[in-house]
Amino acid sequence: MEYTEIERIKARLREQLTEKRYAHTMGTLLMAMELSVHTPADRDVVFYAALLHDCAKYRTPTAAQKALLTDFLPYDKILHAPLGALIAREEYGIDDERILNAIRYHATGRPGMSIEEKIVFLADAIEDGRAYPCVEEIRKATERSLEEGMEMSLRGVLRFEGQNGTRIHPLTQQTLDDIERSLAHEQKN
């Protein structure tokens, strides 16, 4: 995309998001680009996924979209992620599945995540505007490796949401299990 198209996307997001959510989006974008620097990640994928990750934050799915989101409908807090992937395709013309997957799974993760998906997931969790218990520890773990950051972040989500009685999507636990297997395999080798 050209610079003017990026600016149009930003202007549209500015209209659709609260000022605080737009600032978070820009913080996520900056953090994602920072995290991608020393990795083989496709920076265009990271850029557009981070920019659009919350494009559906304040949207209600249409009937047609609901039919495609049945696995996520009971999980209000994370519904914006898969809905965001649909909106990115329908309204922003994104057809790169790597970008759409990074948007779709930025709130739950999934087993077998790509490096771009991990970067967007973590950038969303640790961008500079985030201030919650253990965010500094997650930032430090992420500096060591994306997998360590993922593990700590996912553990935090499961602990926090579990304590608050929030329904947790099964993908979150499945992602943690996958990351833990990966880390255990790395330690053996």
C-alpha positions in Angstrom: 0.0 0.0 0.0 1.1 3.5 -0.6 1.5 6.2 2.0 -1.8 7.9 1.1 -3.6 4.6 1.6 -2.0 4.1 5.0 -3.0 7.6 6.0 -6.6 6.9 4.8 -6.6 3.8 7.0 -5.3 5.8 10.0 -8.0 8.5 9.4 -10.7 5.9 9.3 -9.5 4.3 12.5 -9.3 7.7 14.2 -13.0 8.1 13.4 -14.0 4.6 14.5 -11.9 4.3 17.7 -11.9 6.3 20.9 -8.9 8.5 21.4 -7.5 6.1 24.0 -8.0 3.1 21.7 -6.4 4.9 18.7 -3.4 5.7 20.9 -3.2 2.0 21.9 -3.3 1.0 18.3 -0.4 3.4 17.4 1.5 2.0 20.5 0.9 -1.5 19.3 2.1 -0.6 15.8 5.3 0.9 17.2 6.0 -2.0 19.5 5.3 -4.5 16.8 7.7 -2.9 14.5 10.3 -2.8 17.3 9.8 -6.5 18.0 10.2 -7.4 14.4 13.5 -5.7 13.9 15.8 -8.7 14.8 13.5 -11.4 13.4 12.8 -12.9 10.0 9.2 -11.6 10.2 7.6 -10.0 7.2 7.4 -6.4 8.3 4.5 -5.5 6.0 2.5 -8.3 7.5 3.4 -7.1 11.0 2.7 -3.4 10.1 -0.8 -4.0 8.7 -1.9 -6.5 11.3 -0.8 -4.3 14.1 -2.4 -1.2 12.5 -5.8 -3.0 12.0 -5.8 -5.4 15.0 -8.5 -3.4 16.9 -10.4 -2.2 13.9 -13.6 -4.0 15.1 -13.2 -3.0 18.8 -16.5 -1.1 18.9 -18.4 -3.0 16.2 -21.3 -5.4 16.5 -21.2 -8.2 14.0 -23.8 -8.4 11.3 -25.9 -11.6 10.9 -23.7 -12.8 8.1 -20.6 -12.2 10.2 -22.2 -13.9 13.2 -22.6 -17.0 11.1 -18.9 -17.1 10.5 -18.0 -16.4 14.1 -19.9 -19.0 15.9 -16.8 -20.3 17.8 -16.2 -16.8 19.2 -19.7 -15.4 19.9 -19.8 -16.6 23.5 -16.6 -14.7 24.2 -17.5 -11.0 24.2 -14.1 -9.7 25.3 -12.2 -11.2 22.4 -14.9 -11.1 19.7 -13.3 -8.0 18.1 -10.3 -10.1 17.0 -12.0 -12.5 14.6 -14.5 -9.9 13.7 -11.6 -7.6 13.0 -10.2 -10.1 10.5 -13.5 -10.1 8.6 -13.7 -6.3 8.6 -10.1 -6.0 7.5 -11.0 -8.2 4.5 -14.4 -6.7 3.8 -13.8 -3.0 4.5 -10.1 -2.5 4.2 -9.4 -4.8 1.3 -6.8 -7.0 3.1 -6.6 -10.4 1.4 -3.3 -11.6 2.8 -4.1 -14.5 5.1 -1.0 -13.9 7.2 -2.3 -10.4 8.1 -5.8 -11.7 8.7 -4.6 -14.5 11.0 -2.5 -12.1 13.0 -5.6 -9.9 13.5 -7.9 -12.9 14.1 -5.7 -14.5 16.8 -4.2 -11.4 18.5 -6.5 -11.9 21.6 -6.3 -15.7 22.0 -3.3 -17.0 20.2 -3.4 -20.4 18.5 -1.2 -23.4 18.3 1.4 -23.1 15.6 1.4 -19.3 15.5 3.6 -17.6 12.9 6.3 -15.2 14.0 4.1 -12.3 12.8 1.1 -13.5 14.8 3.3 -13.8 18.0 4.7 -10.3 17.4 1.2 -8.7 17.1 -0.1 -10.7 20.1 2.8 -9.5 22.2 2.8 -5.9 20.9 -0.8 -5.6 21.9 0.0 -6.9 25.3 3.1 -4.9 26.1 2.9 -1.7 24.2 4.1 1.3 26.2 0.6 2.4 27.1 -0.1 -0.8 28.9 0.1 -0.7 32.7 -1.2 -3.8 34.5 0.3 -6.2 37.0 3.3 -8.1 35.6 3.5 -6.2 32.3 7.1 -5.3 33.0 8.0 -9.0 33.6 6.3 -9.9 30.3 8.3 -7.1 28.5 11.6 -8.5 30.0 10.6 -12.1 29.0 9.9 -10.9 25.5 13.3 -9.3 25.3 14.8 -12.8 25.9 12.5 -14.5 23.3 9.1 -14.2 21.8 8.2 -17.6 23.2 9.1 -16.6 26.7 7.0 -13.5 26.4 4.1 -15.5 24.9 4.3 -18.0 27.8 4.3 -15.3 30.5 1.6 -13.3 28.8 -0.7 -16.3 28.2 -0.2 -17.4 31.8 -1.2 -13.9 33.0 -4.3 -13.9 30.8 -5.4 -17.3 32.1 -4.8 -16.3 35.7 -6.4 -12.8 35.5 -9.5 -13.9 33.4 -9.9 -17.0 35.6 -9.9 -14.9 38.8 -12.5 -12.5 37.3 -14.8 -15.3 36.2 -14.5 -14.4 32.5 -15.0 -17.2 30.0 -11.7 -18.1 28.5 -11.6 -19.2 24.9 -10.0 -22.7 24.6 -7.5 -21.4 22.1 -5.8 -19.5 24.9 -5.0 -22.7 26.9 -4.1 -24.6 23.7 -1.7 -21.8 22.7 0.0 -21.9 26.1 0.3 -25.7 25.9 1.9 -25.3 22.4 4.3 -22.7 23.5 5.3 -24.7 26.6 6.0 -27.7 24.4 8.2 -25.5 22.1 10.1 -24.1 25.0 10.7 -27.6 26.5 11.9 -28.8 23.1 14.3 -25.9 22.9 15.7 -26.6 26.4 16.4 -30.3 25.4 18.4 -29.3 22.4 
